[in-house]
Amino acid sequence: MSIFTRYAMDALMKTSHPEINRRQCWNLHPHRTPCTTCKDICPYGDQIFTRPNLVKDWDPCTDCGLCVSACRSGCIAPSPEQVQRDTTPADNDNDTIWIGCEKSTRKNTITRLCISALSWEALAYLALSKKIVLDLTPCGECENDLCAEQLRKELTRLVEFFGPTVFEARFTLAYELEDAPYHVKELSRREMMEQLTEGSKSGTKKLLQKLPGLRDEEDAGMDFRLLLHQRTKQLKAAMETPLRYGYYLPNVTDKCFGCGKCEKSCRANALKVEDLPDGQTRIVVTPWKCGECGICVASCSNHGIDGMKLRQLTTLGPVSIYKCTKTLCADCGKPIAPDSVDGICSVCRIKRRTKKRQEEAAARAKERAAEREAKRAAEEAAKTAAKESAKAAAQELAAENAAASAETAVPAAPAAAPEAAAPTASI
């Protein structure tokens, strides 16, 4: 029944292509050169992608996993089938896993379009359970330079993750057919049935964990890293002296003052800025969520993060990488650089400068308005004075005219009187 359950769940959860979280894509952040890695490395890139992080048709997709392993920001999440297909060999009975490409003539446990289709996280997870043999016999004749470059990156990252000693102990690079020949452990019928049953249970359990509602949204698209984190945590609990793994984390400098821009820019929610009870602030990074993309470095405007630094970790759980005491802005209360002269942030400084300029402009406007009022009042007063002076002059002129006419009329009256009285005297 368990075998039928496995196939039923496989059919139920069938997803034939990866998923893209466009919010997490590197191209949506400030950059000089756009990233086209997924489209370039995909064998059907022009048929699937209209441009990076935007898909027009998934039908040509073969779910090879090349775009998943090549994506620098982790915005392309593997399909559940790819996760199960790449991690199931860790549960088989052999102590060695042989991995090769489709061009290889030898028999391998895992066969992919290219070895680089397995991300370094998936290879690291397998190496923590079994020894790995990488069949590189066809790589010398391969003409795909992008896949060869991606494979070199994956192997270099694995060496940095495990260290040279552990890498040489867990990985074998087979350049010839005679190197690390493939062999299978003979199983009895009973052991074979037990292995099928266990494989069915583990496969069903993994698929059930991927059902909506049973899975945290923050963990979506982080399957290989999450599995790697869980495996390293198990090994740490089982070993007296835990292994150390190399992982790239943001290198925070003394210029960091906890502004939180890096936290806002991290779409994977791998970076958090936390305030402690003692008044200090710390920066916590969850390595298994971090895709080592460097977006936090690009978002820091104060050079508080000057790159990604390789650190040695015992597990991929949360790590505190920096502590500082915040200096808050006197106006808005946001974090500012400790060496700020006036004790305010750049935004409030601009606001103060703008307010000062507005006040100065208002004062100048009032002065100009007062000057215009004074000038207008002076002009009105001058007009009024001119009118009054003109009126006074007119009155004076009228008075003079009246006086002149009066002087002219008074002497003529006595001369006419004798003429009128003369007839009376004669009578």
Beta strands, then each sheet from edge to edge (+ up, - down):
strand 1: 19-20
strand 2: 49-51
strand 3: 54-55
strand 4: 76-77
strand 5: 96-101
strand 6: 110-112
strand 7: 131-135
strand 8: 171-174
strand 9: 245-252
strand 10: 271-275
strand 11: 280-285
strand 12: 305-313
strand 13: 319-325
strand 14: 327-328
strand 15: 335-336
sheet 1: 1+ 4-
sheet 2: 2+ 3-
sheet 3: 6+ 5+ 7+ 8+
sheet 4: 9+ 12-
sheet 5: 10+ 11- 13+
sheet 6: 14+ 15-
end
